């Protein structure tokens, strides 16, 4: 204990005296200087410093750790590799930095570096080589690579791949990602040429170290999907001459028949198309045995529109079907020169006295603007027109259409289009017909603008009343930031309450702040708020004006021509019933509506809701409700807008009804027979009781039993009490018997029976000794009586007839009686009675 106290005291005294501590040395060379007791020799005693030793859990549990505290972790079997112990994975020295324990060095038994282990850079690294080289030596294909396919060095075959790990050439660049639009290869340099004394820029240089091959370079296009495919097209360097550095170039393509040169440019500059040996006397030598030369094909109008024609310019005229060339004056060729206009020239061109039409304003597109220039000495020749852009004030174009000069004096009209970039003077340099001059056009100040427009703080003068024409009404709007420019004023129609117009006269904005006065005219269509959407000087805002309610009036009220909707029936509540009454001269004012009770037929009410009259003509809709007390006319006294009239609505009688209907006691008039149309006057009269005087729609009933007949009752009204209904019977009965009709009228039903008579039965008795026989007329039948033996009949007896007796098979004198068949029938010998044919 005494020894330790002495050592500590010595350290403290030394520290206080010198601010340095020495251990095993009286002369410390640092803040803490520990000297070995035996720095040399063979002593077996232990020397060194023992740093605090903790396990990983203890290190992980420490708090408020100072940087750079040093510890030795002697166990990683406790704790976890998380938090500040994220880096503690092995036993060893660790120091504290950046909220975590950092490994002081690697395990001495493991030499970890990029040569024997993968790793991850924790931050950026820079290698400064200075004058030292950095070499990678190897013998495998993918010796060195960057990010997989980005760069691959093939040391085995001495190749470099970009985008591929298997380069097929010395430098192989492949963009193999499907759908990628990035260029596979681009070469750019920073060279300003002779202006900087940098010589001629060469982005790509192709050469051949072997000087013996005249075809010394090639760029090949491979139709295949790999570089090993057959060349489909190429560009070759040819005619190499190393002494004078001359060379040519050749373009080759492959078709189904051959791979050959299609165009050759010799070092002398002469070009061969279809031949690889162009004639040295020709700049262009085109050779073919199957195709021809096709020059530009133009119409005459297209030809004449060519500007700046060079002498010798050649075209094929599709209108004249011939070759033509420009001889500096006219078009010549192997077709007629007739009609070729002479080149137009003039003697003077007067820009100073130009007639200027229209105005030009800064920032506003020109419209209807032109300048007319006079000239003298025209030769009647043609000119191609001219398009001239403005200077001074840019943005404009003066265009003269192609045409002909007059013979003598004339004018040229230049149409000016575009938008001036500013105010000032725009100048156009004219050059036409061999003369030049400048025309100038003044550009007015552009449209005025403001910075703010204050509708909210508008000063409103005068009042506005619904239906009353505005007078002395205006609103004054303040603005800031005026540019002094002009404005065209504004006319704004009101919304919300229509019928009003706010008008601002054209003028100029002030330079800075100012006001705009909008005069309000018109007649408000109703009460409420009228809104005006302002848009002036590049700013917009809405100002509002209150519209007071005015008493509504009309000039005329037309009850007579009212449009009546729906029907009214006695005793039935009105539903969906209205009357629309037209009026004229409405003042747009308001009305309180009206409720009118009916007279004549009582029980109804006509109601008009409160609202506003239109300005001018309009309509009012009265809704009619209630239940009419009876049939007839209901009258409504209309009084609205200072006018009166009487509206009349007709009330229909209620639907007719009866208490009983007596079909059994019906009175049938007239007869019908089978197969014969019923004659006129065949009717059935059915009595009823308890009629209410209401109307009925009549009835049409088809017969059953004996079919073919129809019973018809015409529309009408029931009596009040008892009465009769007359059904008219028409049609043709299908047979004899009873025709029945299902009667249903007035809420009561019964069955009406009408007999159909049998055929007339004029039969002769078939007893022995009696017989029937037709007379000489088919309308008669003779019935005879054969007397017994000894009771003959003589011809002198007026009741005797000499007739054929069928039972005897002979004729005899017999007593006979003559009967006539009814009209429309004949004797039927088979049935032995009269029958309808």
C-alpha positions, 0 to 999 in steps of 0.5 A, a space after each residue: 500500500 505504501 509503495 502505491 501511495 508513493 507512486 501516485 504521489 510522485 505522479 501527481 507531484 510531477 503532473 502538478 509541476 510539469 503537466 507531464 507524467 513519466 513512468 519509469 523516467 524522471 524526464 517525461 517527453 509527453 503528457 504521459 511517458 511510460 518507459 520500459 524498465 528493461 528496454 533491452 536484454 533478456 529479462 523475462 519480466 512483462 513490460 507494457 500497458 494493460 487497457 481495460 478489458 470488457 466483454 461485448 455486452 459491457 461495451 454495449 452498455 456504456 453511456 456518455 462515452 468520450 471520444 476516443 475512449 480505448 478498450 479491449 473486447 475480450 469476448 463477443 459471446 455476450 451482447 449483440 452486434 447492434 447499436 454502438 456495438 455494430 462493429 464488434 464482431 471479434 476480440 480486439 482493440 476498439 476506440 469510440 467514434 461517431 456513436 460506435 466502437 471502431 475496430 483499431 486493427 484487424 486480427 493479426 492472424 488475418 491479412 484482409 485487403 483488396 488482394 485477398 478479400 472482398 470489401 465495401 468502401 465506407 467513404 470516397 477514396 482518391 489514389 494519387 499516382 504522381 509519376 508512378 504507374 498503376 498496372 494490372 497484369 493477368 491472363 484471363 478473359 474478364 481480368 478487370 471489370 467495372 459494374 459487371 458489363 460497364 467495362 470488361 478487360 480481356 487480358 487473354 485475347 487483348 480486348 476491351 468490352 463495354 456493355 459486354 464481358 466477351 468482346 468480339 473485337 479489340 474494342 467492343 461496345 454493345 448496348 444490350 439492354 432491350 428498349 434502351 435509347 442511349 447511344 452505344 458510342 459517341 465521340 466528342 472533343 473541345 476544339 475551337 479550330 483555327 480561331 484558337 490556333 488548335 488545328 483541325 478537330 478530328 473526333 475519330 481517326 482510322 488508319 492502317 499501320 501496314 502501308 501496303 494495303 490501298 484499302 486502308 480502313 473500313 466502317 462496316 454495318 452488320 445486319 446480323 445480331 452479332 459483330 461476327 455477321 456478314 457485312 451488309 454495307 460499309 464505308 471504305 478508305 481507298 487509294 491510299 498514298 502515304 507520300 502525299 497523304 491522299 485518299 478516297 472513299 467508297 460506299 458499298 452495299 449488299 443486295 441479293 446478287 452482289 456486294 459491291 461499290 455503289 458510289 466512289 469518291 476518288 482522291 482527286 474529288 471526281 465521283 463515280 456512281 455505279 462505277 468504281 473508276 469514274 472518268 477523270 474528266 468528269 466531276 460526277 460519272 454515273 454509269 448504268 445499263 438499267 437505270 437513268 438519271 432523274 433530275 428535280 421535277 418541278 411545275 412551272 409555278 414551282 420553278 418560277 418560285 425558286 429564289 436566287 437562281 444560279 446560272 446553269 441551274 437545271 430542272 425537269 419541267 413537268 408542265 412542259 415535259 422537258 429539261 430546262 436550265 437557267 441562263 442567268 436571264 431566262 429558262 432555256 431548254 429543249 422545249 419552246 422558249 415561248 412564254 418565258 417572261 423577260 427578267 423584270 427591271 425598273 428604273 427607280 423605286 420610291 420608298 420615301 413616298 410609300 403609301 402606308 395602310 393600317 397601323 402597327 402597335 407594339 405587341 399586337 399582331 399586324 392585320 390589314 397592314 401594307 405599304 404601296 411603293 411606286 416605281 418608274 421605268 418598268 420593262 414588263 418583265 417578271 419578278 419573283 417577289 420578295 420577303 423582307 424581315 424588319 430591322 430596328 423594331 423586329 418581328 415583322 415581315 414585308 412580303 411582295 408576291 411574285 408577278 410582273 412589272 408594268 411597262 413604264 410606271 407602276 406600284 408594288 404592294 408589300 403586305 406586312 405581317 407579324 407582331 412588332 417586338 416594341 414601339 419605334 421604327 421598323 425598317 424594311 430593306 427592299 431589293 427588287 427589279 435591280 433597285 433598292 430602297 428602305 421603307 419605314 413604318 412607325 410602331 405605336 406604343 403597345 397595349 397598356 397594362 396595370 399591376 393591380 385592379 381594385 374592384 372591391 374598393 370601387 366607388 359606385 355612383 347612382 342607384 339601380 332599380 329592377 325594371 327601371 332604366 339606369 341613369 347617371 350610374 357609374 362605378 370608378 375602379 382604381 388601379 396601380 402600376 399603369 404603364 401609360 399605354 393605351 387600352 381599347 376600353 371595355 363593354 361588359 354585360 352583367 350576370 346574376 341580374 341581367 340587362 345591364 352593360 358597364 362601358 369603359 371608353 378607350 383611352 390610356 392608362 396613367 404612368 403609375 396609379 389611376 382610375 377607370 370609370 365604367 358607365 352603367 346603362 340598361 334596365 335590370 331584369 330583376 332585383 338582386 346583385 349584378 356582377 360585371 367581369 372586368 378584364 383590362 390592362 392584363 388584370 381582371 376582377 369582378 365588381 358588383 352593383 345592388 339592384 333594388 326591387 321596382 313595382 312591376 307593370 305590364 301594358 296589356 294582359 291577354 286572358 282571351 288567348 290564354 293557353 289552358 292546360 289540363 281538364 276540369 270535371 264537375 265534382 273531381 279535384 283539379 290536378 295538373 291544371 293551369 292557365 298561361 296568360 300572355 302580357 306585353 310591355 313588362 317593365 322587369 319589375 316585381 309582383 306579389 302574385 295573385 290568388 283568385 277564387 272562381 265565380 259561375 262554377 265555384 270551388 276553384 282557385 287560380 294562384 300566381 306565384 310572386 315574381 318579376 315581369 320580363 322586360 317586354 313580353 312574357 307570360 304568367 302561369 296561374 295554377 288552378 286547384 280545388 273541386 268544381 261544384 258543377 258543370 259549366 264555366 268557371 270565371 276568374 277575375 285577373 288583376 296584376 301589373 296594373 291590368 285586368 282581364 277575365 279568365 274562363 275555364 270550362 267545367 265538364 259534366 261528371 261521368 254519367 251513371 245509372 242505377 238499373 238497366 232493364 235488358 229483359 224488358 227491352 223493346 225490339 223493333 224490326 226483324 232480321 233473317 239469317 244471311 240477309 243484312 239487317 234492314 234499317 230501323 232494327 233497334 232495341 230500346 232499353 230502359 234505365 232508372 237513377 240517371 245522374 244526368 252525366 255523359 256517356 261515350 256510347 257503346 258498340 257491342 258484337 253479338 254472341 250466340 247468333 254472330 254477325 250483328 252489332 248493337 251501337 249506342 251513340 255517345 250522349 247524356 243520361 237523364 236525371 232519373 229514368 230514361 231509355 237507351 236506343 241501340 241500333 242493330 246492324 250486320 248480317 246474322 250468321 243463322 236464326 235464333 237469339 243474338 245476345 249483346 253484353 250491355 255495359 253502360 253507366 256502371 251497370 251491365 245486362 244481356 240484351 237478346 234480339 231474335 233472328 227469324 227463321 225462313 218463311 215456312 210456306 210448306 205444303 203438307 206431305 200427307 197422302 194426296 197433297 203435293 207442292 209444285 212451283 208455278 211458272 214463276 219461281 216466286 210462287 208455289 202451288 199446293 194441290 189436293 188430289 180428290 178421292 176417286 169419283 170426286 174429280 175437278 173440271 177445267 171450268 172450276 176456277 179452283 182446279 188446275 191441271 198439274 203434274 202429280 208426282 205420286 201418280 207420275 201423270 197430270 190431272 185436274 186438281 184443286 190448288 191454292 197459290 201462295 207467293 214466296 216472300 220477297 227475296 226468297 224462292 221455292 226450294 223443291 228439296 226442302 219443300 219451302 221458300 228459301 233465300 237463294 
